[in-house]
C-alpha cells in the first residue's frame, strides 16, 4: 500500500496549520514525523489516518482518493486498513486488558471465542500473558500502552499510526514502547507512521520527515 499526499492544506481558523504538504510513503516503510510543538505533526497524522479532512489537496491509498469516499466507505476503509496508537491509551477502565484488545474485532462481528484467541496471542507476544484479567488501573503506564498497541494490531491493519506513544510515559516505560516498535519494524510487514518529538525514537525508523511551521523541510 503506497500512501501519497498532494498539496495538503489544513486550517483551524484563524491558524493555518498545514501549508502545501507533499509526501509519499512506501509499502512497509517505517517513517517518523518530527518537529517542534505546533508544527502540524499530529494534524498531518490525523489526515493520513482519515480522522481529519484537509481543506484542499488529496490523500491517496493505492490511487484511491480516500476523501472522495462517502462516510460509510471511509469508515469501512479505516476499520480494515488502519490501526491507531495515541499518547493517551484510551483503554476502557471497566474492561480487562484482554477485553479491551478484543473490542475492535467484536465490533466487527467476530465471535467471542475467536476474538479472545486473537487477543491472547497478541498479548502473549507483547509479554502480557500474566495481565489478561487486569484492568487498566492495575497496569503500569508501559503495560497500558502495550495493551493499546495490541488493540491497534488486532484487525491486522496494513498501516499503523502512532501519535507520541511515549509522550505520557516515564523513561523506563518509554523504552519498553520503543523496543516494541523496534520489534514491529523487524518482524511485521506493515507500514508504520510515527509522530514523535524524541530523536532517539525517530532514529529506529527507515526515514525521518521533518516538519516546521506547517511545511516539510
N, C-alpha and C positions, 0 to 999 in steps of 0.2 A: 504494500500500500504506500503510494507516494502522495505526500501532502504538499500542496502548493498554495501559497498566499500571494495575491497580486494586488498591489496598490491599496492596502488596507488603511482606512481612516476610521477613527472612533473618538467621539467626544462625549463627555459628561458635562453638559453645559454649566458654566461657560468654558470649561477646560478642555482643550484638545489633547487627548491622551496619546493616540497613535497617529502618525503623520506620514502615511505612504509606505507601509511595510511591505517588503517583498522577501519571501523566504520559501525555500524548498527543502523538504525533509524526506530522506530516502527511506525505503522499507527497511525495517530492523535497525535503523540508526538510533543511537542514544545521543540526544543533544541536551545541552544545558543552556538556559537563558539567564543571563547575568546582567545586573545593572543596579544603580542606586535606587533607594526608595523613591517611589513616584515616577519611575522611568517608563512604566507601562508594561512591566513583565507579566503580572497576573492578568491584566486585561488581554494581552496577547494570547496567553494560555487559554483563557476562557473563550476567546473567539475560535481558537483551534478546536476546543472541546465542545463547541455548539452551545455554550452557556450564555453567551452574549452574541448579538448580531452586529456586524460592522455598519457604519453609516454608509460606506461605499467600499467597493473592492470585492474580491471573490476569495473564498476558501474552498479548495477542491481536494477531494479524496479520489484518486484514480479517475480524474477528469469529471467527477460528479460535483457540480456546484451545490454544496450542501445547503446553502441558504436560499436555494430555489425549491427545496423540498417543502411540502406542507408540514404542519405541526406533527401529525401522526407519523409521517415518513421520517421526519427529523428525530423524533423520539425513538422510533424503531432503530434507526441508524446508530444513535447514541448508545442504546442498550446493547446492541450486537457487537459494536466495534470499539467502544471507548471505556476505559476504567479510570477512576479519579482517586487521587490521594491528596488531602488538603493539610494545611498546617494544624488545624484542629480536627481531631479524628472523627467527630460527629457519630460516635457509637451511641446506640440507644441504651440508656442506663438500666432499663428494666429487663434487658435480654442478656444472656450469657455470651461469651466470646463466640462459641460455635453458632448460636442463634443469629448473632449479628452478621456473621460471614454468610450464613445460609440465605439471608433475606433477598438479595437480588435474584437468585435463581428460583426461589419460591414465588416471588412476584411474577417471574417469567413463566410460571406454570409447571416447573419441575416438581415431582412428588417429594415428600418429606424425606424418605429414606435415601433417595439418590442425592438430594441436596445435602444431607448430613454426611454422606460418604465423601462427596467432593470437598466439603468444608473441613472434614477431618484430615484429608490428605494435605490440603494447603497449610493448615495449622501445624501439622507434624513437620512439614518441610521448613516451616519457619520457627521450629523448636518451641512450639507452644502446645504440645500434646498434653502437658500437665495443667493447662489452663482452660480446657474445653468448657468447664462449667462455672468458671469465674465471671463475674460481672465486671464492667469497665472500671468501677471504683476500686476493685480489688487487684487491678493490674498496675504495673509501673507505666510511666509515660512511653517508654520504648515498646513495651508489650502492647499497649493500646494502639500505637501506630502500626505495629506489625499485624494486629488484627484488622485494622483498617486497610492495610495493603492486601491482606488475604481476601477481604471483601471486594476490593477493586479487581482482583485477579480471577474471581470465581466464575465469571462468564467467559473466561479466556479471551479477553479483548485483544484486538490487533494493536491497539495504541494505549499506552499507559501515560496519563498526565499527572504530574505531581507538582503541587504548588507549595513551596517552602516546607517540605515534610519534616525537616528537623528544626524548624523555627521556634517551636514551643518546647523543645527538649533540652535537658542539661547535656553536658559534653559526652558523658558515658552513653546515655540513651541515643544521642545523635549519632554516635559512632556505630551503634548497633544498626541503625537505619541505613547509614552509609554502606555498611558491609552487606546489608541485604540488597541494596541497589547494585552493588558490585556483582553479587550472585545472579541477580536478574539479568544484568548485562552479559555475563559469561555463559549462562545456562539456558536462557529463554529467548526464543526467536520472536521478538516483538519490538515495536518502535516505542521508545521512551522519550518523553519530553519533560524536562525538569526545570522548574524555576527555583533558583536559589541565590542567596547573597553570599554563600560560602565558596570561595575559590577552591578550597581543598576538596569540597564535594564535587564541584563542577569538573574538576580535573579527571574524574573517573569516566567521564562521558567521551564519546568519539569526537565531539565538536562542541565548542563554546560559542554561543551567539551573544554578543554584547549589545545592549540596548540602552540608550540615553536620550532623555527628552523626547521620547516617542519615535525615535528612528534607530535603525540598526547601524552600528558603527562599523 
